[in-house]
Amino acid sequence: MKLNITGKSSLSSFLEKLCWVFLLSGLTITVALPWILDYYGRIFWHGRLGTDYVRILFVLYPSALMALTVIWQLRKILVNVNQGNPFSLENARRVKIISFCCMMVGLLFLAGIVPSLLAPMLGLAFLFLSALSLLLSELVKQAAIYKEENDLTI
Amino acid sequence: MPIIVNLDVVMAQRKISATQLAEEVGITLANLSILKNNKAKAIRFSTLEALCRALHCQPADLLEYAEEKDCQEGKQ
């Protein structure tokens, strides 16, 4: 069986639909974040979150909004890919937005607000992702320019 | 762009329609329209050769160089 990567009934169209699932579940988790964190604190930290509760929320809320933005942008990129237009300046701009969001999340986790050893590691991982996305954005931009030139060569 | 494509002039002189020319040259009507409207960024030698053959003309009949100033005056 051959797996179609792009187009109708393909991997990218499946991922596009999956983005909706992530968006809706992400939105639900974002709204329910104070209760989820409270529950998590009671179960895993034996109710000792105390003042850290607000600090963690201060990091998690912006991070959640950034994550939702990233998924939204990814969905839009996948829509363009499914329409047969992967290399466009619009997609390059969207990847740049993703890079910016990753950088913000990375900096938030590196700021030392979350009292966890894993937080700085996560921050570094997001900064790395941000740099990679920025590079990818530039590549998509260059590809879009080459494509336009090729399209206008008769 | 300082290079002007005079395709429409030559086509009018030869009394050939865009559809007919596109068919003879082997390019799509959309691409011929891009060429005619000076929207093209480049032209392949093979396309130029086919155009010259179909229109019985020289490349110089199709292409013209104009100074940037003249182009802007032409647009106004």
gemmi code that builds the backbone of each chain (N, CA, C; Angstrom):
import gemmi

chains = {
    "A": [
        ("MET", (0.841, -1.200, 0.000), (0.000, 0.000, 0.000), (0.879, 1.254, 0.000)),
        ("LYS", (0.554, 2.194, -0.918), (1.380, 3.395, -1.023), (0.789, 4.510, -0.159)),
        ("LEU", (1.659, 5.140, 0.618), (1.199, 6.221, 1.488), (1.344, 7.554, 0.753)),
        ("ASN", (0.216, 8.242, 0.566), (0.270, 9.566, -0.055), (0.699, 10.589, 0.990)),
        ("ILE", (1.686, 11.400, 0.625), (2.189, 12.378, 1.589), (1.375, 13.670, 1.525)),
        ("THR", (1.117, 14.152, 0.284), (0.339, 15.396, 0.139), (-0.890, 15.153, -0.729)),
        ("GLY", (-1.794, 16.126, -0.721), (-3.020, 16.021, -1.517), (-4.172, 15.493, -0.692)),
        ("LYS", (-5.231, 15.096, -1.424), (-6.418, 14.605, -0.720), (-6.162, 13.186, -0.190)),
        ("SER", (-6.792, 12.852, 0.914), (-6.636, 11.547, 1.585), (-5.159, 11.184, 1.749)),
        ("SER", (-4.408, 12.116, 2.277), (-2.967, 11.887, 2.445), (-2.565, 12.128, 3.895)),
        ("LEU", (-1.269, 11.938, 4.144), (-0.742, 12.148, 5.491), (-0.945, 13.593, 5.934)),
        ("SER", (-0.674, 14.545, 5.005), (-0.810, 15.956, 5.400), (-2.264, 16.328, 5.665)),
        ("SER", (-3.187, 15.721, 4.922), (-4.596, 16.033, 5.181), (-5.035, 15.431, 6.521)),
        ("PHE", (-4.462, 14.259, 6.870), (-4.744, 13.659, 8.177), (-4.180, 14.548, 9.299)),
        ("LEU", (-2.961, 15.054, 9.069), (-2.339, 15.917, 10.083), (-3.120, 17.212, 10.268)),
        ("GLU", (-3.672, 17.696, 9.137), (-4.474, 18.932, 9.207), (-5.694, 18.715, 10.115)),
        ("LYS", (-6.318, 17.558, 9.948), (-7.482, 17.233, 10.794), (-7.048, 17.041, 12.255)),
        ("LEU", (-5.866, 16.423, 12.410), (-5.341, 16.189, 13.761), (-5.073, 17.522, 14.477)),
        ("CYS", (-4.704, 18.544, 13.691), (-4.460, 19.868, 14.268), (-5.721, 20.394, 14.948)),
        ("TRP", (-6.876, 20.110, 14.347), (-8.144, 20.547, 14.953), (-8.326, 19.870, 16.311)),
        ("VAL", (-7.987, 18.576, 16.381), (-8.115, 17.834, 17.645), (-7.196, 18.474, 18.696)),
        ("PHE", (-5.941, 18.753, 18.275), (-4.985, 19.376, 19.197), (-5.460, 20.754, 19.637)),
        ("LEU", (-6.025, 21.503, 18.668), (-6.487, 22.859, 18.980), (-7.602, 22.821, 20.018)),
        ("LEU", (-8.582, 21.955, 19.780), (-9.728, 21.889, 20.686), (-9.323, 21.367, 22.065)),
        ("SER", (-8.486, 20.309, 22.070), (-8.058, 19.782, 23.376), (-7.140, 20.790, 24.068)),
        ("GLY", (-6.307, 21.479, 23.289), (-5.412, 22.499, 23.857), (-6.193, 23.642, 24.472)),
        ("LEU", (-7.249, 24.043, 23.762), (-8.100, 25.126, 24.252), (-8.783, 24.720, 25.562)),
        ("THR", (-9.244, 23.481, 25.600), (-9.909, 22.976, 26.815), (-8.925, 22.956, 27.987)),
        ("ILE", (-7.719, 22.452, 27.698), (-6.704, 22.375, 28.764), (-6.326, 23.780, 29.245)),
        ("THR", (-6.229, 24.736, 28.281), (-5.866, 26.108, 28.653), (-6.915, 26.710, 29.586)),
        ("VAL", (-8.184, 26.489, 29.242), (-9.265, 27.047, 30.072), (-9.262, 26.395, 31.461)),
        ("ALA", (-8.991, 25.077, 31.466), (-9.060, 24.338, 32.731), (-7.724, 24.318, 33.481)),
        ("LEU", (-6.758, 25.103, 33.019), (-5.399, 25.057, 33.577), (-5.326, 25.260, 35.104)),
        ("PRO", (-6.044, 26.259, 35.673), (-5.962, 26.445, 37.138), (-6.392, 25.206, 37.910)),
        ("TRP", (-7.436, 24.544, 37.449), (-7.941, 23.354, 38.146), (-7.006, 22.157, 37.931)),
        ("ILE", (-6.510, 22.037, 36.678), (-5.593, 20.924, 36.378), (-4.327, 21.041, 37.231)),
        ("LEU", (-3.801, 22.273, 37.318), (-2.580, 22.499, 38.094), (-2.824, 22.223, 39.583)),
        ("ASP", (-3.977, 22.641, 40.057), (-4.337, 22.406, 41.451), (-4.409, 20.901, 41.743)),
        ("TYR", (-5.056, 20.185, 40.827), (-5.198, 18.732, 40.960), (-3.818, 18.058, 40.925)),
        ("TYR", (-2.995, 18.503, 39.970), (-1.644, 17.956, 39.801), (-0.813, 18.186, 41.066)),
        ("GLY", (-0.935, 19.377, 41.620), (-0.204, 19.727, 42.848), (-0.605, 18.850, 44.013)),
        ("ARG", (-1.909, 18.601, 44.112), (-2.402, 17.789, 45.236), (-1.938, 16.334, 45.113)),
        ("ILE", (-1.920, 15.836, 43.866), (-1.579, 14.428, 43.656), (-0.071, 14.199, 43.735)),
        ("PHE", (0.700, 15.018, 42.976), (2.137, 14.742, 42.837), (3.021, 15.514, 43.817)),
        ("TRP", (2.570, 16.688, 44.260), (3.388, 17.451, 45.210), (2.732, 17.490, 46.595)),
        ("HIS", (1.811, 16.627, 46.815), (1.105, 16.506, 48.094), (0.549, 17.845, 48.579)),
        ("GLY", (0.017, 18.610, 47.642), (-0.650, 19.882, 47.983), (0.300, 20.967, 48.429)),
        ("ARG", (1.630, 20.834, 48.086), (2.608, 21.830, 48.565), (3.005, 22.835, 47.477)),
        ("LEU", (2.101, 23.158, 46.575), (2.451, 24.106, 45.509), (2.581, 25.531, 46.065)),
        ("GLY", (1.698, 25.898, 46.969), (1.767, 27.203, 47.649), (1.894, 28.365, 46.689)),
        ("THR", (2.932, 29.203, 46.884), (3.110, 30.389, 46.043), (3.555, 30.020, 44.633)),
        ("ASP", (4.110, 28.812, 44.495), (4.551, 28.362, 43.169), (3.383, 28.224, 42.205)),
        ("TYR", (2.195, 28.034, 42.778), (0.993, 27.859, 41.954), (0.836, 29.024, 40.973)),
        ("VAL", (0.913, 30.232, 41.481), (0.738, 31.432, 40.636), (1.905, 31.556, 39.659)),
        ("ARG", (3.117, 31.263, 40.164), (4.306, 31.373, 39.295), (4.213, 30.403, 38.120)),
        ("ILE", (3.789, 29.184, 38.427), (3.688, 28.180, 37.354), (2.591, 28.582, 36.360)),
        ("LEU", (1.478, 29.079, 36.893), (0.400, 29.539, 35.996), (0.889, 30.677, 35.111)),
        ("PHE", (1.713, 31.551, 35.681), (2.260, 32.693, 34.953), (3.086, 32.233, 33.737)),
        ("VAL", (3.712, 31.068, 33.856), (4.499, 30.519, 32.736), (3.606, 29.686, 31.808)),
        ("LEU", (2.730, 28.908, 32.428), (1.936, 27.971, 31.618), (0.907, 28.665, 30.730)),
        ("TYR", (0.299, 29.755, 31.213), (-0.727, 30.417, 30.397), (-0.162, 30.991, 29.091)),
        ("PRO", (0.903, 31.818, 29.164), (1.470, 32.300, 27.896), (1.965, 31.162, 27.012)),
        ("SER", (2.564, 30.130, 27.645), (3.067, 28.990, 26.871), (1.929, 28.303, 26.131)),
        ("ALA", (0.790, 28.155, 26.823), (-0.357, 27.495, 26.197), (-0.863, 28.316, 25.012)),
        ("LEU", (-0.909, 29.636, 25.197), (-1.377, 30.494, 24.097), (-0.430, 30.408, 22.905)),
        ("MET", (0.890, 30.377, 23.212), (1.885, 30.248, 22.137), (1.727, 28.902, 21.423)),
        ("ALA", (1.495, 27.863, 22.213), (1.340, 26.511, 21.633), (0.114, 26.473, 20.716)),
        ("LEU", (-0.963, 27.121, 21.149), (-2.170, 27.158, 20.311), (-1.898, 27.923, 19.014)),
        ("THR", (-1.129, 29.017, 19.148), (-0.770, 29.790, 17.943), (0.049, 28.925, 16.987)),
        ("VAL", (1.002, 28.167, 17.552), (1.853, 27.293, 16.724), (0.989, 26.273, 15.978)),
        ("ILE", (0.033, 25.657, 16.691), (-0.820, 24.641, 16.042), (-1.683, 25.284, 14.964)),
        ("TRP", (-2.189, 26.481, 15.257), (-3.015, 27.188, 14.260), (-2.199, 27.471, 12.992)),
        ("GLN", (-0.959, 27.944, 13.190), (-0.101, 28.253, 12.041), (0.243, 26.975, 11.272)),
        ("LEU", (0.504, 25.902, 12.012), (0.813, 24.611, 11.366), (-0.370, 24.150, 10.516)),
        ("ARG", (-1.561, 24.328, 11.054), (-2.771, 23.914, 10.324), (-2.881, 24.692, 9.012)),
        ("LYS", (-2.625, 26.001, 9.106), (-2.708, 26.849, 7.907), (-1.660, 26.425, 6.868)),
        ("ILE", (-0.462, 26.084, 7.360), (0.595, 25.631, 6.448), (0.162, 24.335, 5.765)),
        ("LEU", (-0.414, 23.422, 6.555), (-0.862, 22.138, 5.988), (-1.975, 22.339, 4.961)),
        ("VAL", (-2.847, 23.320, 5.202), (-3.906, 23.634, 4.225), (-3.254, 24.044, 2.901)),
        ("ASN", (-2.247, 24.916, 2.996), (-1.543, 25.356, 1.784), (-0.840, 24.190, 1.092)),
        ("VAL", (-0.257, 23.295, 1.900), (0.434, 22.124, 1.334), (-0.576, 21.248, 0.591)),
        ("ASN", (-1.739, 21.062, 1.193), (-2.767, 20.225, 0.560), (-3.309, 20.848, -0.714)),
        ("GLN", (-3.252, 22.174, -0.783), (-3.714, 22.855, -1.995), (-2.627, 22.900, -3.068)),
        ("GLY", (-1.502, 22.269, -2.785), (-0.404, 22.201, -3.765), (0.423, 23.461, -3.830)),
        ("ASN", (0.429, 24.225, -2.745), (1.202, 25.464, -2.737), (2.077, 25.545, -1.476)),
        ("PRO", (3.045, 24.619, -1.353), (3.837, 24.615, -0.114), (4.859, 25.746, -0.029)),
        ("PHE", (5.386, 26.142, -1.193), (6.431, 27.166, -1.164), (5.850, 28.530, -1.499)),
        ("SER", (5.420, 29.231, -0.479), (4.879, 30.570, -0.679), (5.422, 31.482, 0.415)),
        ("LEU", (5.392, 32.766, 0.134), (5.891, 33.725, 1.127), (5.004, 33.707, 2.364)),
        ("GLU", (3.731, 33.366, 2.163), (2.792, 33.278, 3.284), (3.232, 32.170, 4.251)),
        ("ASN", (3.614, 31.023, 3.691), (4.075, 29.919, 4.538), (5.369, 30.283, 5.265)),
        ("ALA", (6.242, 31.007, 4.576), (7.505, 31.428, 5.203), (7.203, 32.312, 6.414)),
        ("ARG", (6.218, 33.210, 6.242), (5.842, 34.109, 7.338), (5.262, 33.299, 8.509)),
        ("ARG", (4.485, 32.274, 8.166), (3.874, 31.455, 9.226), (4.943, 30.679, 10.013)),
        ("VAL", (5.943, 30.157, 9.307), (7.022, 29.434, 10.001), (7.801, 30.401, 10.906)),
        ("LYS", (7.906, 31.659, 10.445), (8.594, 32.671, 11.252), (7.806, 32.945, 12.543)),
        ("ILE", (6.489, 32.971, 12.423), (5.639, 33.174, 13.612), (5.838, 32.011, 14.585)),
        ("ILE", (5.913, 30.783, 14.029), (6.150, 29.596, 14.870), (7.488, 29.733, 15.604)),
        ("SER", (8.501, 30.203, 14.865), (9.819, 30.394, 15.458), (9.755, 31.390, 16.617)),
        ("PHE", (9.009, 32.488, 16.414), (8.871, 33.515, 17.453), (8.191, 32.929, 18.695)),
        ("CYS", (7.129, 32.141, 18.463), (6.390, 31.541, 19.585), (7.298, 30.594, 20.375)),
        ("CYS", (8.076, 29.773, 19.648), (8.995, 28.839, 20.314), (10.022, 29.604, 21.152)),
        ("MET", (10.487, 30.735, 20.609), (11.487, 31.527, 21.324), (10.896, 32.083, 22.632)),
        ("MET", (9.646, 32.557, 22.544), (8.986, 33.109, 23.727), (8.828, 32.034, 24.814)),
        ("VAL", (8.396, 30.838, 24.388), (8.220, 29.742, 25.349), (9.578, 29.373, 25.956)),
        ("GLY", (10.591, 29.300, 25.104), (11.937, 28.968, 25.570), (12.427, 29.956, 26.619)),
        ("LEU", (12.239, 31.255, 26.327), (12.700, 32.288, 27.268), (11.921, 32.223, 28.583)),
        ("LEU", (10.614, 31.948, 28.476), (9.779, 31.852, 29.685), (10.269, 30.727, 30.594)),
        ("PHE", (10.605, 29.589, 29.977), (11.054, 28.456, 30.782), (12.479, 28.658, 31.304)),
        ("LEU", (13.256, 29.454, 30.564), (14.633, 29.714, 31.003), (14.693, 30.774, 32.108)),
        ("ALA", (13.606, 31.530, 32.234), (13.612, 32.646, 33.192), (13.700, 32.182, 34.644)),
        ("GLY", (13.527, 30.897, 34.870), (13.672, 30.371, 36.233), (12.451, 30.571, 37.106)),
        ("ILE", (11.319, 30.810, 36.458), (10.089, 31.031, 37.235), (9.537, 29.698, 37.744)),
        ("VAL", (9.641, 28.669, 36.881), (9.126, 27.343, 37.276), (10.185, 26.629, 38.117)),
        ("PRO", (9.816, 26.220, 39.340), (10.812, 25.570, 40.214), (11.026, 24.104, 39.851)),
        ("SER", (11.678, 23.887, 38.726), (11.943, 22.517, 38.295), (13.252, 22.463, 37.538)),
        ("LEU", (13.943, 21.339, 37.686), (15.214, 21.188, 36.974), (14.993, 21.001, 35.477)),
        ("LEU", (13.815, 20.486, 35.153), (13.515, 20.210, 33.739), (13.190, 21.484, 32.956)),
        ("ALA", (12.757, 22.519, 33.671), (12.324, 23.756, 32.998), (13.418, 24.380, 32.122)),
        ("PRO", (14.647, 24.556, 32.638), (15.685, 25.126, 31.771), (16.002, 24.243, 30.564)),
        ("MET", (15.926, 22.931, 30.777), (16.177, 22.003, 29.654), (15.114, 22.194, 28.572)),
        ("LEU", (13.880, 22.318, 29.049), (12.759, 22.535, 28.118), (12.943, 23.867, 27.386)),
        ("GLY", (13.387, 24.859, 28.151), (13.633, 26.189, 27.580), (14.671, 26.127, 26.470)),
        ("LEU", (15.762, 25.396, 26.745), (16.820, 25.267, 25.737), (16.310, 24.525, 24.501)),
        ("ALA", (15.500, 23.486, 24.742), (14.946, 22.716, 23.618), (14.072, 23.619, 22.738)),
        ("PHE", (13.277, 24.480, 23.389), (12.414, 25.378, 22.615), (13.222, 26.437, 21.863)),
        ("LEU", (14.312, 26.896, 22.487), (15.166, 27.871, 21.789), (15.804, 27.225, 20.559)),
        ("PHE", (16.194, 25.963, 20.712), (16.770, 25.220, 19.581), (15.727, 25.075, 18.474)),
        ("LEU", (14.502, 24.738, 18.876), (13.400, 24.614, 17.902), (13.150, 25.942, 17.201)),
        ("SER", (13.232, 27.008, 17.983), (13.012, 28.349, 17.428), (14.047, 28.665, 16.351)),
        ("ALA", (15.310, 28.348, 16.662), (16.380, 28.610, 15.695), (16.178, 27.778, 14.430)),
        ("LEU", (15.791, 26.519, 14.620), (15.559, 25.640, 13.465), (14.390, 26.157, 12.614)),
        ("SER", (13.335, 26.614, 13.286), (12.166, 27.127, 12.569), (12.529, 28.377, 11.777)),
        ("LEU", (13.377, 29.209, 12.394), (13.795, 30.436, 11.709), (14.555, 30.087, 10.427)),
        ("LEU", (15.411, 29.078, 10.539), (16.173, 28.613, 9.377), (15.221, 28.061, 8.315)),
        ("LEU", (14.253, 27.275, 8.766), (13.273, 26.685, 7.853), (12.462, 27.776, 7.148)),
        ("SER", (12.130, 28.808, 7.906), (11.372, 29.928, 7.337), (12.154, 30.579, 6.195)),
        ("GLU", (13.469, 30.752, 6.426), (14.313, 31.356, 5.397), (14.386, 30.447, 4.161)),
        ("LEU", (14.460, 29.132, 4.414), (14.520, 28.173, 3.301), (13.232, 28.209, 2.480)),
        ("VAL", (12.089, 28.255, 3.178), (10.794, 28.302, 2.481), (10.693, 29.602, 1.672)),
        ("LYS", (11.215, 30.693, 2.267), (11.179, 31.987, 1.579), (11.998, 31.930, 0.290)),
        ("GLN", (13.213, 31.357, 0.414), (14.069, 31.247, -0.779), (13.422, 30.343, -1.824)),
        ("ALA", (12.825, 29.251, -1.364), (12.151, 28.322, -2.283), (10.994, 29.026, -2.994)),
        ("ALA", (10.274, 29.873, -2.247), (9.142, 30.607, -2.838), (9.637, 31.557, -3.932)),
        ("ILE", (10.785, 32.193, -3.665), (11.344, 33.122, -4.658), (11.785, 32.352, -5.917)),
        ("TYR", (12.468, 31.202, -5.696), (12.905, 30.373, -6.832), (11.699, 29.896, -7.636)),
        ("LYS", (10.649, 29.503, -6.910), (9.455, 28.972, -7.571), (8.807, 30.062, -8.437)),
        ("GLU", (8.746, 31.270, -7.866), (8.135, 32.366, -8.613), (8.924, 32.645, -9.898)),
        ("GLU", (10.253, 32.620, -9.747), (11.105, 32.868, -10.911), (10.906, 31.766, -11.959)),
        ("ASN", (10.808, 30.527, -11.472), (10.605, 29.397, -12.379), (9.244, 29.488, -13.073)),
        ("ASP", (8.222, 29.884, -12.287), (6.880, 30.011, -12.853), (6.821, 31.099, -13.916)),
        ("LEU", (7.649, 32.132, -13.727), (7.615, 33.257, -14.672), (8.690, 33.141, -15.748)),
        ("THR", (9.288, 31.960, -15.850), (10.210, 31.708, -16.963), (9.445, 30.911, -18.016)),
        ("ILE", (9.294, 31.537, -19.175), (8.451, 30.916, -20.214), (9.322, 30.185, -21.240)),
    ],
    "B": [
        ("MET", (10.439, 46.593, -16.008), (11.680, 45.959, -16.496), (12.089, 46.621, -17.810)),
        ("PRO", (13.391, 46.878, -18.006), (13.823, 47.575, -19.228), (13.664, 46.750, -20.511)),
        ("ILE", (13.477, 45.427, -20.377), (13.262, 44.606, -21.575), (11.760, 44.548, -21.875)),
        ("ILE", (11.406, 45.005, -23.067), (9.986, 45.016, -23.442), (9.740, 43.928, -24.489)),
        ("VAL", (8.695, 43.166, -24.283), (8.333, 42.112, -25.238), (7.272, 42.670, -26.187)),
        ("ASN", (7.649, 42.730, -27.456), (6.717, 43.284, -28.448), (5.925, 42.183, -29.148)),
        ("LEU", (5.564, 41.193, -28.409), (4.887, 40.044, -28.994), (3.549, 40.431, -29.619)),
        ("ASP", (2.796, 41.281, -28.903), (1.472, 41.653, -29.422), (1.566, 42.394, -30.762)),
        ("VAL", (2.641, 43.215, -30.905), (2.825, 43.973, -32.148), (3.076, 42.999, -33.306)),
        ("VAL", (4.013, 42.065, -33.074), (4.360, 41.095, -34.123), (3.154, 40.199, -34.437)),
        ("MET", (2.427, 39.842, -33.401), (1.230, 38.997, -33.618), (0.201, 39.727, -34.469)),
        ("ALA", (0.055, 41.025, -34.197), (-0.905, 41.819, -34.982), (-0.443, 41.916, -36.433)),
        ("GLN", (0.879, 42.113, -36.615), (1.416, 42.199, -37.982), (1.199, 40.898, -38.751)),
        ("ARG", (1.386, 39.774, -38.031), (1.246, 38.465, -38.687), (-0.208, 37.984, -38.705)),
        ("LYS", (-1.081, 38.746, -38.050), (-2.510, 38.400, -37.951), (-2.705, 36.980, -37.428)),
        ("ILE", (-2.075, 36.735, -36.285), (-2.190, 35.410, -35.663), (-2.795, 35.570, -34.260)),
        ("SER", (-3.695, 34.685, -33.929), (-4.352, 34.798, -32.611), (-3.483, 34.158, -31.525)),
        ("ALA", (-3.773, 34.536, -30.289), (-2.995, 34.001, -29.154), (-3.163, 32.483, -29.039)),
        ("THR", (-4.368, 32.022, -29.235), (-4.627, 30.575, -29.132), (-3.819, 29.807, -30.163)),
        ("GLN", (-3.831, 30.347, -31.406), (-3.115, 29.688, -32.508), (-1.608, 29.685, -32.235)),
        ("LEU", (-1.114, 30.840, -31.756), (0.326, 30.941, -31.501), (0.740, 29.997, -30.360)),
        ("ALA", (-0.070, 29.986, -29.308), (0.243, 29.117, -28.170), (0.308, 27.654, -28.617)),
        ("GLU", (-0.604, 27.293, -29.492), (-0.650, 25.919, -29.998), (0.598, 25.613, -30.826)),
        ("GLU", (0.957, 26.572, -31.694), (2.122, 26.358, -32.578), (3.427, 26.294, -31.781)),
        ("VAL", (3.527, 27.153, -30.768), (4.772, 27.234, -29.992), (4.851, 26.094, -28.970)),
        ("GLY", (3.682, 25.645, -28.512), (3.668, 24.563, -27.532), (3.740, 25.061, -26.101)),
        ("ILE", (3.160, 26.242, -25.872), (3.063, 26.741, -24.488), (1.589, 27.017, -24.181)),
        ("THR", (1.294, 27.162, -22.912), (-0.108, 27.388, -22.554), (-0.491, 28.847, -22.841)),
        ("LEU", (-1.786, 29.055, -22.978), (-2.301, 30.406, -23.217), (-1.946, 31.328, -22.047)),
        ("ALA", (-1.956, 30.749, -20.855), (-1.639, 31.536, -19.649), (-0.189, 32.024, -19.704)),
        ("ASN", (0.719, 31.136, -20.129), (2.125, 31.530, -20.228), (2.342, 32.557, -21.339)),
        ("LEU", (1.606, 32.387, -22.431), (1.721, 33.359, -23.533), (1.235, 34.724, -23.064)),
        ("SER", (0.203, 34.713, -22.263), (-0.341, 35.960, -21.725), (0.675, 36.633, -20.804)),
        ("ILE", (1.381, 35.829, -19.984), (2.433, 36.368, -19.101), (3.513, 37.047, -19.929)),
        ("LEU", (3.864, 36.391, -21.043), (4.903, 36.916, -21.941), (4.431, 38.215, -22.607)),
        ("LYS", (3.196, 38.201, -23.092), (2.640, 39.360, -23.795), (2.517, 40.574, -22.887)),
        ("ASN", (2.164, 40.309, -21.637), (1.937, 41.414, -20.694), (3.190, 41.840, -19.936)),
        ("ASN", (4.351, 41.394, -20.428), (5.630, 41.786, -19.814), (5.758, 41.376, -18.351)),
        ("LYS", (5.110, 40.276, -17.970), (5.180, 39.824, -16.575), (6.274, 38.757, -16.411)),
        ("ALA", (6.777, 38.245, -17.527), (7.770, 37.163, -17.477), (9.098, 37.665, -16.920)),
        ("LYS", (9.775, 36.801, -16.149), (11.088, 37.175, -15.609), (12.204, 36.697, -16.517)),
        ("ALA", (11.927, 35.650, -17.306), (12.941, 35.118, -18.217), (12.260, 34.356, -19.336)),
        ("ILE", (13.004, 34.196, -20.424), (12.466, 33.412, -21.542), (13.514, 32.398, -21.981)),
        ("ARG", (13.094, 31.162, -22.170), (14.043, 30.117, -22.585), (14.372, 30.306, -24.065)),
        ("PHE", (15.607, 29.916, -24.433), (15.996, 29.990, -25.849), (15.059, 29.136, -26.692)),
        ("SER", (14.648, 27.990, -26.143), (13.780, 27.088, -26.910), (12.431, 27.753, -27.204)),
        ("THR", (11.912, 28.517, -26.228), (10.638, 29.218, -26.442), (10.818, 30.336, -27.470)),
        ("LEU", (11.942, 31.048, -27.328), (12.224, 32.155, -28.247), (12.354, 31.624, -29.676)),
        ("GLU", (13.046, 30.489, -29.786), (13.238, 29.857, -31.089), (11.889, 29.464, -31.697)),
        ("ALA", (11.034, 28.872, -30.866), (9.711, 28.446, -31.351), (8.854, 29.641, -31.752)),
        ("LEU", (8.974, 30.728, -30.995), (8.213, 31.944, -31.315), (8.668, 32.528, -32.652)),
        ("CYS", (10.019, 32.597, -32.815), (10.565, 33.148, -34.060), (10.144, 32.284, -35.252)),
        ("ARG", (10.125, 30.980, -35.052), (9.745, 30.070, -36.142), (8.266, 30.273, -36.496)),
        ("ALA", (7.436, 30.396, -35.459), (5.985, 30.523, -35.701), (5.626, 31.873, -36.296)),
        ("LEU", (6.382, 32.896, -35.886), (6.036, 34.254, -36.342), (6.905, 34.721, -37.519)),
        ("HIS", (7.839, 33.868, -37.946), (8.778, 34.202, -39.043), (9.449, 35.554, -38.785)),
        ("CYS", (10.084, 35.635, -37.642), (10.754, 36.895, -37.296), (12.064, 36.625, -36.569)),
        ("GLN", (12.780, 37.682, -36.229), (14.041, 37.580, -35.494), (13.785, 37.885, -34.010)),
        ("PRO", (14.664, 37.383, -33.112), (14.478, 37.700, -31.683), (14.378, 39.209, -31.419)),
        ("ALA", (15.135, 39.975, -32.217), (15.123, 41.433, -32.014), (13.763, 42.050, -32.331)),
        ("ASP", (12.980, 41.367, -33.181), (11.636, 41.885, -33.467), (10.721, 41.733, -32.244)),
        ("LEU", (11.049, 40.731, -31.428), (10.189, 40.441, -30.266), (10.632, 41.176, -29.008)),
        ("LEU", (11.952, 41.371, -28.893), (12.472, 41.976, -27.666), (13.077, 43.346, -27.940)),
        ("GLU", (12.893, 44.217, -26.980), (13.422, 45.565, -27.133), (13.956, 46.028, -25.783)),
        ("TYR", (15.085, 46.752, -25.844), (15.624, 47.290, -24.586), (15.269, 48.766, -24.487)),
        ("ALA", (14.707, 49.150, -23.374), (14.385, 50.564, -23.152), (14.981, 50.988, -21.820)),
        ("GLU", (15.479, 52.231, -21.772), (16.036, 52.747, -20.518), (14.933, 52.766, -19.453)),
        ("GLU", (15.365, 52.643, -18.202), (14.392, 52.596, -17.083), (13.488, 53.835, -17.120)),
        ("LYS", (14.090, 54.997, -17.470), (13.347, 56.281, -17.500), (12.226, 56.201, -18.551)),
        ("ASP", (12.583, 55.637, -19.735), (11.600, 55.533, -20.824), (10.444, 54.636, -20.427)),
        ("CYS", (10.805, 53.537, -19.665), (9.787, 52.589, -19.218), (8.768, 53.284, -18.334)),
        ("GLN", (9.311, 54.111, -17.390), (8.412, 54.808, -16.470), (7.546, 55.813, -17.193)),
        ("GLU", (8.139, 56.507, -18.184), (7.362, 57.470, -18.979), (6.261, 56.758, -19.749)),
        ("GLY", (6.624, 55.578, -20.278), (5.661, 54.765, -21.020), (4.480, 54.348, -20.162)),
        ("LYS", (4.798, 54.034, -18.874), (3.744, 53.608, -17.968), (2.796, 54.765, -17.666)),
        ("GLN", (3.404, 56.012, -17.537), (2.577, 57.176, -17.239), (1.750, 57.554, -18.478)),
    ],
}
model = gemmi.Model(1)
for chain_id, residues in chains.items():
    chain = gemmi.Chain(chain_id)
    for i, (resn, *xyz) in enumerate(residues, 1):
        res = gemmi.Residue()
        res.name, res.seqid = resn, gemmi.SeqId(i, " ")
        for name, pos in zip(("N", "CA", "C"), xyz):
            atom = gemmi.Atom()
            atom.name, atom.element = name, gemmi.Element(name[0])
            atom.pos, atom.b_iso = gemmi.Position(*pos), 0.0
            res.add_atom(atom)
        chain.add_residue(res)
    model.add_chain(chain)
structure = gemmi.Structure()
structure.add_model(model)
structure.setup_entities()
